[in-house]
Structures are given as structure tokens and as C-alpha cells.
Amino acid sequence: QVQLVESGGGLVQVGGSLRLSCAASGGTLSRYVMGWFRQAPGKEREFVAAISRVGLSTAYGDAVKGRSTIVRDNAKNTVSLQMNTLKPEDTAVYYCAAGSTTAWGTKTAQYAYDYWGQGTQVTVSS
């Protein structure tokens, strides 16, 4: 069973940048499609980004496309999400997720992921 721990969240001003990290333990990271999701107060959890098992493919939600980059280092068992030009609407709890049987076509769906971290808060102030 994989354990996921997010870090890197915090308070940032509009237009700033953050790099979120997800450290995995208890499993071989290359077996998992990795994703980031976020949930803002009063809203449903939404897809942010995903990366395929060996990092050849990436995908982004419309809200962050062009401003974010997801990368993985399977040797270090980490996945990171670089977010730039942050907006107030990026304020949310960001979750890292791992899917062992995730087909790439389902990468944006929460049900496709088996394991979730506890989340890290990102607050963008204007």
C-alpha cells in the first residue's frame, strides 16, 4: 500500500509561484499513474494534473493549463507540481493521488486513483 505525503503549500501572492511535492512510500512509484487534484471551500474536488507511469505523458485541467507543470522522479519516489502565475481561484487544498490500474483515458477521474494524500493548503492572496 502506497502512502502519499504532500508538501510545499502555503500563502502566496497573486502572480506568484509554488512547487508542490508528493513523496511516496510503501510502493514502487513507477507502477502508478500519479495525479493532483484540488478542492476549494464549498466546491467539488477537481482534476489538476496527471502524469503517466514513466512520465511520457502529462495532462492538465483547463483551469491550470499553461501555468502548471507536473514532473516525476521514480528513482526518488516523488512527484511535483510547479504552479505559476497563481490566481485567487487557485486557493484550495491540493491532493496527490496514485492509481495502480489507472488507464490513461480515465486520468481525470477521482475513481481511477487508489491512494490519496492528506492534502496541502494553497492560499493565493490578492
C-alpha positions in Angstrom: 0.0 0.0 0.0 1.3 3.4 -1.0 1.5 6.3 1.4 1.5 9.8 -0.1 2.6 12.9 1.7 2.2 16.3 0.1 4.3 19.4 0.9 5.0 22.8 -0.4 1.7 24.5 0.1 1.4 27.9 1.7 0.4 31.5 1.3 1.4 33.2 -1.9 0.5 36.5 -3.6 -1.3 36.7 -6.8 1.1 36.1 -9.7 3.4 34.1 -7.6 4.6 30.5 -7.9 4.6 27.4 -5.8 6.1 24.0 -6.2 4.1 21.2 -4.6 5.7 17.9 -3.9 4.4 14.5 -3.2 6.6 11.9 -1.5 5.5 8.3 -1.9 6.5 5.3 0.3 5.5 1.7 0.5 5.5 1.0 -3.2 7.3 1.4 -6.5 6.2 4.7 -7.9 6.6 3.6 -11.5 3.7 1.3 -11.1 1.3 4.2 -10.6 -0.3 6.9 -12.7 0.1 10.0 -10.5 -2.4 12.8 -10.3 -3.0 16.1 -8.5 -6.5 17.2 -7.6 -7.7 20.2 -5.6 -10.8 21.2 -3.6 -11.8 24.7 -2.8 -14.2 25.5 0.0 -17.7 24.7 -1.0 -16.7 23.2 -4.3 -16.2 19.7 -5.6 -12.7 18.2 -5.9 -11.4 18.8 -9.4 -8.6 17.4 -11.5 -5.5 19.5 -11.8 -2.8 17.4 -13.5 -1.7 13.8 -14.1 1.5 12.1 -15.3 1.9 8.6 -16.8 3.8 5.9 -15.1 7.2 6.7 -16.7 6.4 10.3 -17.3 6.0 10.2 -21.1 2.5 11.7 -21.0 1.1 14.6 -19.0 -2.4 16.2 -18.8 -3.7 19.3 -17.2 -7.1 20.6 -16.1 -8.3 23.6 -18.1 -8.0 25.9 -15.0 -4.2 25.4 -14.7 -3.2 24.5 -18.3 -0.4 26.7 -19.5 0.5 27.7 -15.9 1.5 24.3 -14.4 4.0 21.5 -14.9 3.9 18.1 -13.4 7.0 16.0 -13.2 8.0 12.8 -11.5 11.2 11.2 -10.3 10.6 7.5 -9.9 14.1 6.9 -8.5 13.3 9.3 -5.7 9.6 8.3 -5.4 8.4 11.9 -5.8 6.0 13.8 -8.0 6.0 17.6 -8.2 3.6 20.2 -9.4 5.0 23.6 -10.4 2.3 26.2 -10.4 3.0 29.7 -11.8 1.0 32.9 -12.2 -1.2 31.9 -9.3 -4.7 33.4 -9.1 -7.0 33.7 -6.1 -9.2 30.9 -7.6 -6.2 28.6 -7.2 -6.8 28.7 -3.5 -7.6 25.1 -2.4 -6.4 22.0 -0.7 -4.2 20.1 -3.2 -4.2 16.4 -3.1 -1.7 13.9 -4.6 -3.2 10.6 -5.8 -1.8 7.3 -7.1 -3.5 4.9 -9.4 -2.3 1.4 -9.8 -4.7 0.3 -12.5 -5.5 3.7 -14.0 -6.0 3.7 -17.7 -4.7 6.9 -19.2 -8.1 7.6 -20.6 -9.5 7.9 -17.0 -6.8 10.0 -15.6 -9.1 12.9 -14.7 -11.5 10.8 -12.7 -11.1 10.5 -9.0 -12.4 6.9 -9.0 -9.3 6.0 -11.1 -7.0 6.5 -8.2 -6.5 4.1 -5.3 -4.4 6.2 -2.9 -4.6 9.7 -1.7 -2.5 12.0 0.4 -3.9 14.2 3.2 -3.5 17.4 1.2 -1.7 20.6 1.4 -3.3 24.0 1.6 -2.5 26.6 -1.0 -3.8 30.1 -0.4 -3.4 32.9 -3.0 -3.9 36.3 -1.7 -4.8 39.4 -3.8 
